[in-house]
Amino acid sequence: MNIFEWITANWELVGICFGILVNAAGLAYNIYKFCCTGRLKALQNMSALFEAAREYELQAEQFEGYTSAEKLNYVLSRLRVLAADLGCEFNEEELIARIESDIAYSKGVNGASKSDTLE
């Protein structure tokens, strides 16, 4: 049996293999394009900002005489400086939403742990 007979007998398998190869090449191209356009660096910068926001929140919680708005302004001002150092875009609305969700989550966890210890 020669190659041509095998291909005509197994044309579905050949089509599937060809489709897999084309999709693998497309995936490799998209990964290369993603890394080269700077999106990877932007994601790393946003991740660094979110991690720094948690650290700055902990620092702000140690301030005794500050209101919650002043603590938020402290965190945001520190994040603006970090964003300028990293050379990335500072999206204030997204960061405020992230900070507020972190605070709500920590209040929920702290409230649950206090009610567990009281019982």
The 8 nearest C-alpha neighbors of each residue, nearest first, counted from 0:
[[1, 4, 2, 5, 3, 6, 8, 7],
 [0, 2, 4, 3, 5, 6, 7, 8],
 [3, 1, 5, 4, 6, 0, 7, 8],
 [2, 4, 6, 5, 1, 7, 0, 8],
 [5, 3, 7, 6, 2, 1, 8, 0],
 [4, 6, 8, 2, 3, 7, 9, 1],
 [7, 5, 9, 3, 10, 8, 4, 2],
 [8, 6, 4, 10, 5, 9, 3, 2],
 [7, 9, 5, 6, 10, 4, 3, 11],
 [10, 8, 6, 12, 11, 7, 5, 13],
 [9, 11, 13, 7, 6, 12, 8, 14],
 [12, 10, 14, 13, 9, 15, 8, 16],
 [13, 11, 15, 14, 10, 9, 16, 6],
 [12, 14, 10, 16, 11, 15, 17, 9],
 [15, 13, 17, 11, 12, 16, 10, 18],
 [14, 16, 18, 12, 17, 13, 19, 11],
 [17, 15, 19, 13, 18, 14, 12, 20],
 [16, 18, 14, 20, 15, 19, 13, 21],
 [19, 17, 15, 21, 16, 20, 14, 22],
 [20, 18, 16, 22, 17, 21, 23, 15],
 [21, 19, 23, 17, 18, 22, 24, 16],
 [20, 22, 18, 24, 23, 19, 25, 17],
 [21, 23, 25, 19, 24, 20, 26, 18],
 [24, 22, 26, 20, 25, 21, 19, 27],
 [25, 23, 27, 21, 22, 26, 20, 28],
 [26, 24, 22, 28, 23, 27, 29, 21],
 [27, 25, 23, 29, 28, 24, 22, 30],
 [26, 28, 24, 30, 25, 29, 23, 31],
 [27, 29, 25, 31, 26, 30, 32, 24],
 [30, 28, 32, 26, 31, 27, 33, 25],
 [29, 31, 33, 27, 32, 28, 26, 34],
 [30, 32, 28, 34, 29, 33, 35, 27],
 [31, 33, 29, 35, 30, 34, 36, 28],
 [34, 32, 30, 31, 35, 36, 29, 38],
 [35, 33, 31, 32, 39, 36, 37, 30],
 [34, 36, 32, 37, 33, 31, 38, 39],
 [37, 35, 33, 38, 34, 32, 39, 31],
 [38, 36, 40, 39, 35, 34, 41, 33],
 [37, 39, 41, 40, 36, 33, 42, 34],
 [38, 40, 42, 37, 41, 34, 43, 33],
 [39, 41, 43, 37, 38, 42, 44, 34],
 [42, 40, 38, 44, 39, 43, 45, 37],
 [43, 41, 45, 39, 44, 40, 46, 38],
 [42, 44, 40, 46, 41, 45, 47, 39],
 [43, 45, 47, 41, 46, 42, 40, 48],
 [46, 44, 48, 42, 47, 43, 49, 41],
 [45, 47, 43, 49, 44, 48, 42, 50],
 [46, 48, 44, 50, 45, 49, 51, 43],
 [49, 47, 45, 51, 46, 50, 52, 44],
 [50, 48, 52, 46, 51, 47, 45, 53],
 [51, 49, 47, 53, 52, 48, 46, 54],
 [50, 52, 54, 48, 53, 49, 47, 55],
 [53, 51, 49, 55, 50, 54, 48, 56],
 [54, 52, 56, 50, 51, 55, 57, 49],
 [53, 55, 51, 57, 52, 56, 58, 50],
 [54, 56, 58, 52, 57, 53, 74, 59],
 [57, 55, 59, 53, 58, 54, 52, 60],
 [56, 58, 60, 54, 55, 59, 53, 61],
 [57, 59, 55, 56, 60, 61, 54, 62],
 [60, 58, 56, 61, 70, 57, 62, 55],
 [61, 59, 57, 62, 58, 56, 70, 63],
 [60, 62, 59, 58, 63, 57, 56, 65],
 [63, 61, 60, 59, 65, 64, 58, 70],
 [64, 62, 65, 61, 60, 66, 59, 70],
 [65, 63, 62, 66, 61, 69, 67, 70],
 [66, 64, 63, 69, 62, 70, 67, 68],
 [67, 65, 69, 68, 70, 64, 63, 71],
 [66, 68, 70, 69, 71, 65, 72, 60],
 [69, 67, 71, 70, 66, 72, 65, 73],
 [70, 68, 72, 66, 71, 67, 65, 73],
 [69, 71, 67, 73, 59, 68, 72, 66],
 [70, 72, 68, 74, 73, 69, 75, 67],
 [73, 71, 69, 75, 70, 74, 76, 68],
 [72, 74, 70, 76, 71, 75, 69, 77],
 [75, 73, 71, 77, 72, 55, 76, 78],
 [76, 74, 78, 72, 77, 73, 79, 71],
 [75, 77, 79, 73, 78, 74, 72, 80],
 [76, 78, 74, 80, 75, 79, 73, 81],
 [77, 79, 81, 75, 80, 76, 82, 74],
 [80, 78, 76, 82, 81, 77, 75, 83],
 [79, 81, 83, 77, 78, 82, 84, 76],
 [80, 82, 78, 84, 83, 79, 85, 77],
 [83, 81, 85, 79, 87, 84, 80, 86],
 [82, 84, 86, 80, 81, 85, 79, 87],
 [85, 83, 81, 82, 86, 80, 87, 79],
 [86, 84, 82, 83, 87, 81, 44, 80],
 [87, 85, 83, 84, 82, 88, 81, 44],
 [88, 86, 82, 85, 83, 89, 44, 41],
 [87, 89, 90, 82, 86, 83, 41, 45],
 [88, 90, 91, 82, 79, 87, 83, 78],
 [91, 89, 93, 92, 88, 94, 95, 79],
 [90, 92, 94, 93, 89, 95, 75, 96],
 [93, 91, 95, 94, 90, 96, 97, 89],
 [92, 94, 96, 95, 91, 90, 97, 98],
 [93, 95, 97, 91, 96, 92, 98, 90],
 [96, 94, 98, 92, 97, 93, 91, 99],
 [95, 97, 99, 93, 94, 98, 100, 92],
 [96, 98, 94, 100, 95, 99, 93, 101],
 [99, 97, 95, 101, 100, 96, 94, 102],
 [98, 100, 102, 96, 101, 97, 95, 103],
 [99, 101, 103, 97, 102, 98, 104, 96],
 [102, 100, 98, 104, 99, 103, 105, 97],
 [101, 103, 99, 105, 104, 100, 106, 98],
 [104, 102, 100, 106, 101, 105, 99, 107],
 [103, 105, 107, 101, 102, 106, 100, 108],
 [104, 106, 108, 102, 107, 103, 109, 101],
 [107, 105, 109, 103, 104, 108, 110, 102],
 [108, 106, 104, 110, 105, 109, 111, 103],
 [107, 109, 105, 111, 110, 106, 112, 104],
 [108, 110, 106, 112, 111, 107, 105, 113],
 [111, 109, 107, 113, 108, 112, 106, 114],
 [110, 112, 108, 114, 109, 113, 107, 115],
 [111, 113, 115, 109, 114, 110, 108, 116],
 [114, 112, 110, 116, 115, 111, 109, 117],
 [113, 115, 117, 111, 116, 112, 110, 118],
 [116, 114, 112, 113, 117, 118, 111, 110],
 [115, 117, 113, 114, 118, 112, 111, 110],
 [118, 116, 114, 115, 113, 112, 111, 110],
 [117, 116, 115, 114, 113, 112, 111, 110]]
